Amino acid sequence: MRLRALFLLSPIVLAGCAQMDNRHVMHISVADQKMLVTEAGQPVASYPVSTSKFGLSSAPGSYGTPLGKHRVVKKIGHGLPPGAVFKSRRPTGEVLPVDAPGRDPIVTRILWLDGKESHNRNSFGRFIYIHGTPEERNIGLPVSYGCVRMRSRDVIALFDRVGTGARVDIFREPLAQRLPKLVPSEPPAVAAAAPDAPPHTVLAGDPPDAPREL
């Protein structure tokens, strides 16, 4: 009977028995449309992302991106090729190229989030993911239907780096304002540089399938 009861547990409950990732945090700035990943409090990666074009909300049916603290509760897509298409979190066998015309499904990898605060506890039930998109030309703009979208190569790197239980914090402010010790503010603009000064380089990080995140 005890064995039978174990088999009746959901996959997410069973996943909770494994070692949790308590070292990684994904800090997602809606203002910057960027994610900073830290490990044991130190920055290890930064990626451009896209949050919802409907703004910020935890309300059911709003298609808004929820603010606040979350955790990764399930990872889906290990070993699949970049551009692998998901339908209801299952791979369909189709693989799309980057910026495939007229197509915008969930692709490549899924990190399913669960809200940890009273206002966002429905994030899991709203199917809020961090996932890949073929519409990579729009990454860096708020264009999603609630989820956090990433380029395929970036979401693969993230998927391979963080584990179940890794924390996610979604906030309005710029990263430099939220995490001033980790992300220095941009230097003030100058009227003219000295002739031998090197140039300042900035590193940048529809309807057919709506709602896209289900």
Residue, then its C-alpha position, 0 to 999 in steps of 0.5 A: m500500500r505504501l508503494r502504491a501511495l508513492f506512485l499516486l504522488s504527482p511528479i511535482v511532489l516527487a521532484g520535491c524529494a530531490q535536492m533543491d537548487n538553493r544557489h541560483v536566483m533569476h532576477i528579471s527586470v521588466a523595465d530592462q527586459k533583462m534577466l540577471v542570474t546569480e549563483a550564491g549571490q554573485p552574477v554568472a549570466s545575463y540574458p535579454v527576455s520578453t515579458s507580457k505585452f498586457g503588462l503586469s498582473s496575477a489576475p486569471g485571464s489577464y495574460g499579464t506577467p506576475l510580479g514577485k518571488h517564484r520558484v522553478v517547480k518543473k523543467i521540461g524539454h531536456g535534450l530536445p533540439p533548439g526550436a522543438v515545439f511544445k503543445s500542452r507541454r509535450p513535444t510535437g516533433e516539429v522543430l521551427p527555425v528562428d523567426a519562422p514566419g507566422r508561427d509563435p508557439i512555445v519552443t525548446r525548453i520550459l521552466w514552470l514557475d510557482g508563485k511564493e507570495s499571496h498575490n502570485r500563488n496562482s502562477f503555476g495554475r496560470f501556466i507561467y513559464i520561462h520558455g523559448t520562442p521562435e520570435e527571437r527578433n522581438i526579444g527585449l520587447p514586452v510581447s508575451y502572453g504572460c510568460v518570460r520568453m527567451r532566445s533558444r540558445d539562452v533558455i538552453a543555457l539557463f535550463d542547463r545551469v539552474g535546477t528545480g527549486a531555483r528562485v525567480d524574482i520578477f520586478r518593475e525596476p531596472l536591474a541597476q536600481r534593484l541590485p546596485k551592488l551587482v549591476p552598476s549604473e550607466p556612467p553619465a554621458v559626456a559631451a565629447a571624448a578625448p581623441d585617444a579615448p576608446p569608444h564606449t561599447v554597450l553589450a546587449g544582452d498574432p493571433p494565430d496561436a493565442p493564448r501562446e503560453l497555455 
